[in-house]
Amino acid sequence: MVKKTNKLTKRTQLSKKNKEEIKADVQPISTDLQVNLDNIKEVFTKCSDIVFREFLIGYQAPVKAALIYVDGLTDKVAIHDYILKSLTLEARASKPNIELNLDDIYKWIEESTITVAEKKQVENLDDVMSGFLSGDTALLMDGWSKALVIGTKGWASRGISEPDSEVVIRGPREGFTETVRINTSMIRRRLHSNKLKIEGRKIGTYTQTDVVVLYMDGIVNPKIVKEVHKRLDGINEVDSILETGCIEQYIEDHPYSPFPQIQYTERPDKVVAYLLEGRVIIMVDGSPDCLIAPTVFIQFLQSPEDYYSRILMSTVLRWIRFIGVFTAVTLPALYIAITTFHQEMIPTNLALSISGAREGVPFPALIEALIMEISLELLREASVRLPGAIGSTLGIVGALIVGQAAVEAKLVAPQMVIIVALTAIGSFTVPSFAASIPLRLIRFPLMILGAIFGLYGVMLGWIGILVHMISLKSFGFPYLAPLAPLRISELKDVLIRAPRWQMMTAPQFRKPTEKPPKSFLRKPYVKNLKGAGKND
Amino acid sequence: MIKRGTISPRQVFFILIMLLTGIYILILPRHLVTIVGTDGWLVLLVGGFVSSLMLFFINKISRKFPGKTVVEFAPVVMGLFLGKLLGGILVVYYTFLAAVSLRIFAEMLKSVLLSDTPRWVVVVALVALITWIVQNGLEDIARFTELLAPIILLLLIAAFLGDVRYMEAIRLRPMFQSAALPLLEGFLSSLSYFGIIIVLLMLYPYVNAPKKLTITSLLALAFAVLITIGFFIGAVATFGIYETGRMAWPVIELVKMVRVGEFLERVESLFLSVWLSIAFINVSVLAFCSVSGWTQLINAENYRKLTYPIMLSLLLLSLWPRDLLDVLGLYSLNFTYGFLITLIIPFFIFVVSQFHKGEKNDVSNP
């Protein structure tokens, strides 16, 4: 134990040392262009994708200059037409009204010749390097102790397409892509508000991944923003951030719990809705998912569609999902408990038909159920990895043929097939994949409890699940929030889906600086409509 | 020490209702019927009224020492020895109530649902879960209660309404026939039955708006008195006093008779899950009071370390009586003498505290 801690402290000391060295190592930009280029080339030996382009600016007393960029990460047309062409051909043709001292020339080049909107002056070589590594173009000039990083990012990226994992019948078909800028633009396009804040940072010692934090100023509870930043600060030293999932694991409150405490989504409309509810969104470059914090469990049972379709229908659909969850978690356990311990609860006719069908089945109900449920999980996992057409074939083969054959071979009772099919269907009603996995897995311990204690065990299992879920928190907010602790005013988005005009009161995450006017809570035009009808 | 001022008056309301209409309602009708016959509703009503007096004392003394439980302020008021003694009696009382509730539930479950399962298996499984939530703290217990209590209450009321068609008013007669002595005994029983509200003395400092608690606790008491009387009258009007007196679990028998339409019978499994939740809530709250009480009694830093030994002793205590009759005999002690603890101790502290200045420290920064 002592050894281990020693090792750990050594390691942290080492990494700290390295960091300090790197910091101390900040290289200034030399006034000699060749020295700078040699330095950079030395760092980037054996990197075939870095392009160095040296050229001259002006013709009377030409200034030596060089462009550095990464091939493939840049928009070549922009470099050719708006940097190189401007600096060489057009600069020669124009007759600037300046004196010929070097400082003025640099200023003139920076301000008047480059025809690219984004540019940034940097003062050391490290910034130069990180600048062109992220897709921009660096411009170095002889005799100048500064450099320019010109925005030329442009790489091949996937087009905007419909997210496969969050399909809706009604609602926008757009989903996020892997480029964080495109994603933020999709949010900004829906939310033309100066209150929308988009804070950027880089995480990952090697990957230097762009991580963006979005929130609505004036609506969000500032404590949440602070907490998110605090947690993100805490992971500055990790090697790599490849996906939002990596961040999620680091900043989650209870990483060992089966339940996800941060929701992810690919849908910009959902993100906008959550922003307006006062939540904080975290986006990561390279991932089409973004994180929503804080998250309460009930969110996983809500779909964006609920808010687009009609009031009554979405309320009914929500209850169907609740039933689905209950079925998926409990049904096999209940079946096992009742058939093994409490046969007297089944109506006589049904009991007779069950025992008739179970005749010849060699296993007790628990084993039978475990076989079927595990093969169901096998089937589902197998079909997830297969391309669409083959996947559905596998589903048919598995569900129909294997099930039928198992019943005919008297391995399982036909009722068990019904139960298993119902649990599968129930778990598919959960709109979020992340939440349906734990619900699928929880039913196994429940089944075992049901086989040991009967109904008492199933109830104990449910109490255990609730005790666990109640103890969870997401960014300091209770996970079962509008239910426990009970917030009656928020139940209108849980038990029912209230009309939109009644949804304007603030959910718990909101700390609005201004309260919405009371007239928001009425349907604004009903009166007028009725009046118009009478007058006509 | 757990953070104080974290649960809401509404959560306390549900906790109190769950305690007052909880486990002991299972044995109350039979006990009352054997003493006062059909006049049980009368003694319950009077007992409820007098219990509000008890609530008055509890609220008064707890307000005088904000941010402190009874175990902490009793030594301040009464002097170290007497204060610790009274605190100790209360803590032992909580432990006793928790153990007996646990055992009564286990007996009920054994006789109705799991006749072959050994008793200790049932109790151990439940105690494990209760230990878990007690470790998580009162806030979690309060949330759990708040989540389930409304559903439980709705189901209880629905069960009562579902049984109305079996009830006949004639079985409630004759009224006002009991002699004075049995009436007094019944009255003391009902007073002791409602005396479980004394857990409020331990919950007070954890509530974030203590000022609202007077009205909250009175409402909870009134509601609970109504439900209790309802179930007493329901049992007597359905079964008559002789049968009620012979039944082990009159209330369970009552909900067993509920039928939904012609097809859905035997809904008692649903009600067993209701009583499991009630038992879980009851024992959790009582166990929490007991654990935190012991912690404060010996001035320990952290209640978490004490949880395991106390839960273990609770478990052993609840398994100690041989059978149901032993348990009921044990509990009839509480029916007879419980008021000495639940009414007299708050009254005593109240009287002495009148000569004490009290403290005015802020609840949020104890």
Contacts between the chains, C-beta under 8 A, distances in Angstrom:
chain1	res1	chain2	res2	distance
A	341	B	114	7.5
A	342	B	113	7.3
A	342	B	269	7.0
A	344	B	266	7.5
A	345	B	266	5.3
A	345	B	269	6.0
A	347	B	263	7.6
A	347	B	265	7.7
A	453	B	114	7.3
A	453	B	117	7.0
A	453	B	121	7.6
A	453	B	122	7.7
A	453	B	125	6.7
A	454	B	113	7.1
A	454	B	114	6.3
A	454	B	117	7.8
A	455	B	113	6.6
A	455	B	269	5.6
A	455	B	272	6.9
A	455	B	273	7.4
A	456	B	109	6.4
A	456	B	113	6.4
A	456	B	114	5.9
A	456	B	117	7.8
A	456	B	122	6.7
A	456	B	125	7.9
A	456	B	272	7.6
A	456	B	276	7.1
A	457	B	125	7.6
A	459	B	272	7.5
A	459	B	273	4.6
A	459	B	276	4.9
A	459	B	277	7.9
A	460	B	125	5.6
A	460	B	126	7.0
A	460	B	129	6.3
A	460	B	276	7.4
A	462	B	273	8.0
A	463	B	129	5.8
A	463	B	276	7.2
A	463	B	277	7.0
A	463	B	280	5.7
A	464	B	129	5.8
A	464	B	132	7.6
A	466	B	144	6.3
A	466	B	147	6.8
A	466	B	148	7.8
A	467	B	129	6.4
A	467	B	132	5.8
A	467	B	133	4.9
A	467	B	136	7.1
A	467	B	140	7.0
A	467	B	144	6.6
A	470	B	136	7.6
A	470	B	140	5.0
A	470	B	143	4.9
A	470	B	144	5.5
A	470	B	147	7.2
A	471	B	136	4.7
A	471	B	140	5.4
A	478	B	143	6.9
A	480	B	143	7.2
A	480	B	147	6.9
A	483	B	147	5.5
A	484	B	143	3.9
A	484	B	144	6.7
A	484	B	146	5.4
A	484	B	147	3.8
A	485	B	8	6.8
A	485	B	11	7.1
A	485	B	142	7.7
A	485	B	143	5.4
A	485	B	146	6.1
A	486	B	10	6.8
A	486	B	146	4.8
A	486	B	147	7.3
A	486	B	150	7.9
